[in-house]
C-alpha cells in the first residue's frame, strides 16, 4: 500500500467515525418540545440553539471530507498500473525428469502387433 493510500484511508475512517458520533449526539425534531418545558438543552455548552447549529455544520464538513476521501480512494484503486497476479501464476510447474534415450525402456512388440500381422480386434471375415 502506498503512503498516500494509507493517509487518505485514515482520514476517511476518522471522518466516518466523526459523522457517526455527531449524528448520534444531535437532537431529533421531536426534542424541541421537550426543551421548551425545561429540558437540559438550554444549559449546554453552546446554548439552546448554538449546539444544533455547530453540530449540523460540523456534520456537513465531515460529510464533505468523507465524500472527497471516497473519491480519492476510488481514484487510487483504479489507477494502479501493477497487474494483480494469481497465486497459481507464481507457481513453478513441475516437469518429469528427462532420461537419456539409452535408459528409457522400450516395450517389446508382441507378435499380434508386429508389422503385417492382422489386428487383434479384426477377425478373419470370409471374403
SEDO-5627 format. One record per residue: residue number from 1; x, y, z of N, C-alpha, C in turn; residue in one letter. Coordinates in Angstrom, 1 decimal, decimal comma. Each point is the difference from the previous one (the first is absolute). Layout:
residues N
   pos     n.xx     n.yy     n.zz    ca.xx    ca.yy    ca.zz     c.xx     c.yy     c.zz   code
   NUM        X        Y        Z        X        Y        Z        X        Y        Z      a
...
end
This chain:
residues 127
   pos     n.xx     n.yy     n.zz    ca.xx    ca.yy    ca.zz     c.xx     c.yy     c.zz   code
     1      0,8     -1,2      0,0     -0,8      1,2      0,0      0,9      1,2      0,0      x
     2     -0,4      1,0     -0,8      0,8      1,2      0,0     -0,3      0,9      1,2      x
     3      0,9      1,0      0,2     -0,2      0,9      1,1     -1,2      0,9     -0,2      x
     4     -0,3      0,4     -1,2     -1,1      0,8     -0,3     -1,3     -0,7      0,3      x
     5     -0,1     -1,3     -0,4     -1,1     -0,8      0,2     -0,3     -0,2      1,5      x
     6      1,1     -0,2      0,8     -0,2     -0,1      1,5     -0,5      1,2      0,6      x
     7      0,5      1,2     -0,4     -0,4      1,3      0,6     -1,5      0,2     -0,3      x
     8     -0,3     -0,1     -1,3     -1,4      0,2     -0,4     -1,0     -0,9      0,7      x
     9      0,4     -1,3      0,2     -0,8     -1,0      0,6     -0,2      0,4      1,5      x
    10      1,1      0,4      0,7     -0,1      0,4      1,4     -1,0      1,2      0,1      x
    11      0,1      1,0     -0,8     -0,9      1,2      0,0     -1,4     -0,5     -0,2      x
    12     -0,2     -0,9     -1,0     -1,3     -0,5     -0,3     -0,7     -0,7      1,2      x
    13      0,8     -0,8      0,7     -0,6     -0,7      1,1     -0,3      1,0      1,2      x
    14      0,9      0,9      0,2     -0,2      1,0      1,1     -1,2      0,9     -0,3      x
    15     -0,2      0,4     -1,3     -1,2      0,8     -0,4     -1,2     -0,8      0,2      x
    16      0,0     -1,3     -0,4     -1,2     -0,8      0,2     -0,4     -0,2      1,4      x
    17      1,0     -0,2      0,9     -0,3     -0,1      1,4     -0,5      1,3      0,6      x
    18      0,6      1,1     -0,5     -0,5      1,3      0,5     -1,4      0,3     -0,4      x
    19     -0,4     -0,4     -1,2     -1,4      0,2     -0,5     -0,9     -0,9      0,9      x
    20      0,4     -1,2      0,3     -0,9     -0,9      0,8     -0,2      0,7      1,4      x
    21      1,1      0,4      0,6     -0,1      0,7      1,3     -0,9      1,2      0,0      x
    22      0,2      0,9     -1,0     -0,7      1,2      0,0     -1,5     -0,2     -0,3      x
    23     -0,3     -1,0     -0,8     -1,4     -0,3     -0,3     -0,7     -0,5      1,3      x
    24      0,7     -0,9      0,7     -0,6     -0,5      1,2     -0,1      1,0      1,1      x
    25      0,8      1,0      0,0     -0,1      1,1      1,1     -1,1      1,0     -0,3      x
    26     -0,4      0,2     -1,3     -1,0      1,0     -0,3     -1,4     -0,4      0,4      x
    27     -0,8      1,0      0,3     -1,3     -0,2      0,4     -0,9     -0,1     -1,2      x
    28     -1,0     -0,9      0,1     -0,9     -0,1     -1,1     -1,0      1,1      0,0      x
    29     -1,0      0,0     -1,0     -1,0      1,1      0,0     -0,9     -0,1      1,2      x
    30     -0,2     -1,2      0,5     -0,9     -0,1      1,2      0,6      0,5      1,3      x
    31      1,3      0,3      0,0      0,6      0,5      1,2     -0,3      1,4      0,3      x
    32     -0,5      0,8     -0,9     -0,3      1,4      0,2     -1,1      0,2      1,0      x
    33     -1,0     -0,8      0,0     -1,1      0,1      0,9      0,5     -0,3      1,5      x
    34      0,8     -0,9      0,2      0,5     -0,3      1,3      0,9      1,1      0,5      x
    35      0,8      0,7     -0,8      0,8      1,1      0,4     -0,8      1,2      0,4      x
    36     -1,2      0,1     -0,6     -0,9      1,2      0,3     -0,5     -0,1      1,4      x
    37     -0,1     -1,2      0,6     -0,6     -0,2      1,3      1,1     -0,3      1,1      x
    38      1,2      0,6     -0,2      1,0     -0,1      1,0      1,0     -1,1     -0,2      x
    39      0,2     -0,3     -1,3      1,0     -1,1     -0,3      1,4      0,6      0,3      x
    40      1,0     -0,9      0,0      1,3      0,4      0,3      0,8      0,6     -1,2      x
    41     -0,6      0,3     -1,1      0,7      0,5     -1,2      0,4      1,4      0,2      x
    42     -0,8      0,8      0,8      0,4      1,4      0,2      1,2      0,2      0,8      x
    43      0,4     -1,0      0,8      1,2      0,2      0,8      1,2     -0,7     -0,6      x
    44      0,0     -0,3     -1,2      1,1     -0,7     -0,7      1,2      1,0     -0,2      x
    45      1,0     -0,6     -0,5      1,3      0,8     -0,3     -0,3      1,1     -1,0      x
    46     -0,7     -0,3     -1,1     -0,2      1,0     -1,1     -1,3      0,8      0,2      x
    47     -0,8     -0,2      1,0     -1,2      0,7      0,2     -1,2     -0,8     -0,6      x
    48     -1,2      0,6      0,0     -1,2     -0,8     -0,4      0,1     -0,3     -1,5      x
    49      0,4      0,9     -0,9      0,0     -0,2     -1,4      1,4     -0,1     -0,6      x
    50      1,0      0,3      0,8      1,4      0,0     -0,5      0,5     -1,4     -0,3      x
    51     -0,4     -1,0      0,8      0,5     -1,3     -0,2     -0,6     -0,6     -1,3      x
    52     -1,2      0,3     -0,3     -0,6     -0,6     -1,2      0,6      0,6     -1,2      x
    53      0,3      1,3      0,0      0,7      0,7     -1,2      1,4     -0,5     -0,1      x
    54      0,8     -0,1      1,1      1,3     -0,5     -0,1      0,1     -1,5     -0,5      x
    55     -0,8     -0,8      0,6      0,0     -1,4     -0,4     -0,4     -0,3     -1,4      x
    56     -1,0      0,8     -0,4     -0,5     -0,2     -1,4      1,1      0,4     -1,0      x
    57      0,7      1,1      0,3      1,1      0,5     -0,9      1,2     -1,0      0,1      x
    58      0,3     -0,5      1,2      1,1     -0,9      0,1     -0,3     -1,3     -0,8      x
    59     -1,3     -0,4      0,1     -0,4     -1,3     -0,7      0,1      0,3     -1,5      x
    60     -0,3      1,1     -0,5      0,1      0,4     -1,4      1,4      0,0     -0,5      x
    61      0,9      0,5      0,8      1,4      0,1     -0,3      0,6     -1,4     -0,1      x
    62     -0,3     -0,8      1,0      0,5     -1,4      0,0     -0,6     -0,8     -1,1      x
    63     -1,2      0,2     -0,4     -0,6     -0,7     -1,1      0,7      0,4     -1,3      x
    64      0,4      1,3     -0,2      0,7      0,4     -1,2      1,4     -0,6      0,0      x
    65      0,7     -0,1      1,2      1,3     -0,7      0,0     -0,2     -1,5     -0,3      x
    66     -1,0     -0,6      0,5     -0,3     -1,4     -0,2     -0,2     -0,2     -1,5      x
    67     -0,7      0,8     -0,6     -0,3     -0,1     -1,5      1,3      0,2     -0,8      x
    68      0,8      1,0      0,3      1,2      0,2     -0,7      1,0     -1,2      0,2      x
    69      0,1     -0,5      1,2      0,9     -1,1      0,2     -0,5     -1,3     -0,7      x
    70     -1,3     -0,1     -0,1     -0,6     -1,2     -0,8      0,4      0,1     -1,4      x
    71     -0,1      1,2     -0,6      0,4      0,2     -1,4      1,5     -0,3     -0,1      x
    72      0,8      0,5      0,9      1,5     -0,2     -0,1      0,4     -1,5      0,1      x
    73     -0,7     -0,7      0,9      0,3     -1,4      0,1     -0,4     -0,8     -1,2      x
    74     -1,2      0,4     -0,6     -0,4     -0,6     -1,2      1,0      0,2     -1,2      x
    75      0,5      1,3      0,0      1,0      0,3     -1,1      1,3     -0,8      0,2      x
    76      0,4     -0,1      1,2      1,3     -0,7      0,3     -0,2     -1,5     -0,3      x
    77     -1,2     -0,5      0,3     -0,2     -1,5     -0,3      0,0     -0,3     -1,5      x
    78     -0,5      0,9     -0,8     -0,2     -0,3     -1,4      1,3      0,5     -0,8      x
    79      0,8      0,8      0,5      1,2      0,5     -0,7      1,2     -0,8      0,2      x
    80      0,0     -1,1      0,6      1,2     -0,8      0,2      0,5     -0,6     -1,3      x
    81      1,3      0,0     -0,2      0,5     -0,5     -1,2      0,5     -1,5      0,2      x
    82      0,1     -0,4      1,2      0,5     -1,4      0,2     -1,1     -0,9     -0,3      x
    83      0,3     -1,1     -0,6     -0,9     -1,1     -0,3     -0,1     -0,9      1,2      x
    84     -1,3     -0,3      0,4     -0,1     -0,9      1,1      0,2     -1,4     -0,6      x
    85      0,7     -0,8      0,8      0,3     -1,3     -0,5     -0,6     -1,1      0,9      x
    86     -0,3     -1,1     -0,5     -0,5     -1,1      0,8      1,1     -0,7      0,6      x
    87     -0,3     -0,8      1,0      1,0     -0,8      0,7      0,5     -1,1     -1,0      x
    88     -0,9     -0,4     -0,8      0,3     -1,1     -0,9      1,0      0,5     -1,1      x
    89      0,0      1,3     -0,3      0,9      0,6     -1,0      1,4     -0,1      0,5      x
    90      0,2      0,1      1,3      1,4      0,0      0,6      0,5     -1,5      0,2      x
    91     -0,9     -0,9     -0,1      0,4     -1,4      0,3      0,9     -0,5     -1,2      x
    92      1,0     -0,7      0,4      1,0     -0,6     -1,0     -0,6     -1,3     -0,4      x
    93     -0,2     -0,2     -1,3     -0,6     -1,3     -0,5      1,1     -1,1      0,2      x
    94     -0,5     -1,2      0,5      1,0     -1,1      0,1     -0,1     -0,9     -1,2      x
    95      1,1     -0,3     -0,5      0,1     -0,8     -1,2      0,7     -1,3      0,4      x
    96     -0,3     -1,1     -0,8      0,6     -1,3      0,2      1,5      0,1     -0,4      x
    97      0,8     -0,7      0,8      1,4      0,1     -0,4      0,3     -0,7     -1,3      x
    98      0,8      0,6     -0,9      0,3     -0,6     -1,3      1,2     -1,0      0,2      x
    99     -0,2     -1,2     -0,6      1,0     -1,0      0,1      0,7     -0,1     -1,4      x
   100      1,2     -0,4     -0,1      0,6     -0,2     -1,3     -0,7     -1,2     -0,7      x
   101      0,1     -0,1     -1,3     -0,7     -1,0     -0,7      0,5     -1,4      0,3      x
   102      1,2     -0,1      0,3      0,6     -1,3      0,3     -0,6     -0,6      1,3      x
   103     -0,5      0,8      0,9     -0,5     -0,4      1,3     -1,5     -0,3     -0,1      x
   104     -0,7      0,6     -0,9     -1,5     -0,1     -0,1     -0,3     -1,4     -0,6      x
   105     -0,8     -0,8      0,8     -0,3     -1,4     -0,5     -1,0      0,1     -1,1      x
   106      0,2     -0,8     -1,1     -0,9     -0,1     -1,1     -0,7     -1,3      0,0      x
   107     -1,3      0,0      0,0     -0,8     -1,2      0,1      0,2     -0,9     -1,2      x
   108      0,1     -1,2      0,2      0,2     -0,9     -1,2     -1,3     -0,2     -0,7      x
   109      0,1     -0,1     -1,3     -1,2     -0,2     -0,8     -0,5     -1,4      0,1      x
   110     -1,3     -0,1      0,3     -0,6     -1,4      0,1     -0,2     -0,5     -1,4      x
   111     -0,2     -1,3     -0,2     -0,2     -0,5     -1,4     -1,3      0,5     -0,6      x
   112     -1,0      0,3      0,8     -1,2      0,5     -0,6      0,2      1,4     -0,5      x
   113      0,9      0,8      0,5      0,3      1,4     -0,4      1,1      0,1     -1,0      x
   114      0,5     -1,1     -0,4      1,1      0,0     -1,0     -0,5      0,6     -1,3      x
   115      0,9      0,6     -0,8     -0,4      0,5     -1,3     -0,5     -1,1     -0,9      x
   116     -1,1      0,2     -0,6     -0,6     -1,0     -0,9     -0,9     -1,0      0,7      x
   117      0,0      0,0      1,3     -0,9     -0,9      0,7     -1,4      0,6      0,0      x
   118     -1,0     -0,8      0,0     -1,4      0,5      0,1     -0,3      0,6      1,3      x
   119     -0,8      1,0      0,0     -0,4      0,7      1,3     -0,7     -1,0      0,9      x
   120      0,2      0,1      1,3     -0,6     -1,0      0,9     -1,5      0,2      0,1      x
   121     -0,5      1,1     -0,3     -1,4      0,3      0,1     -0,8     -0,5     -1,3      x
   122      0,8     -0,1     -1,1     -0,7     -0,4     -1,2      0,1     -1,5     -0,2      x
   123     -1,1     -0,6     -0,2     -0,1     -1,5     -0,1      0,1     -0,3     -1,5      x
   124      0,4     -1,2     -0,2      0,0     -0,4     -1,4     -1,4     -0,1     -0,6      x
   125     -0,3      0,9     -0,9     -1,3      0,1     -0,6      0,1     -0,6     -1,4      x
   126     -0,8     -1,0     -0,3      0,1     -0,6     -1,4     -0,4      1,1     -1,0      x
   127      0,8      0,0     -1,1     -0,3      1,0     -1,1     -0,7     -0,6     -1,2      x
end
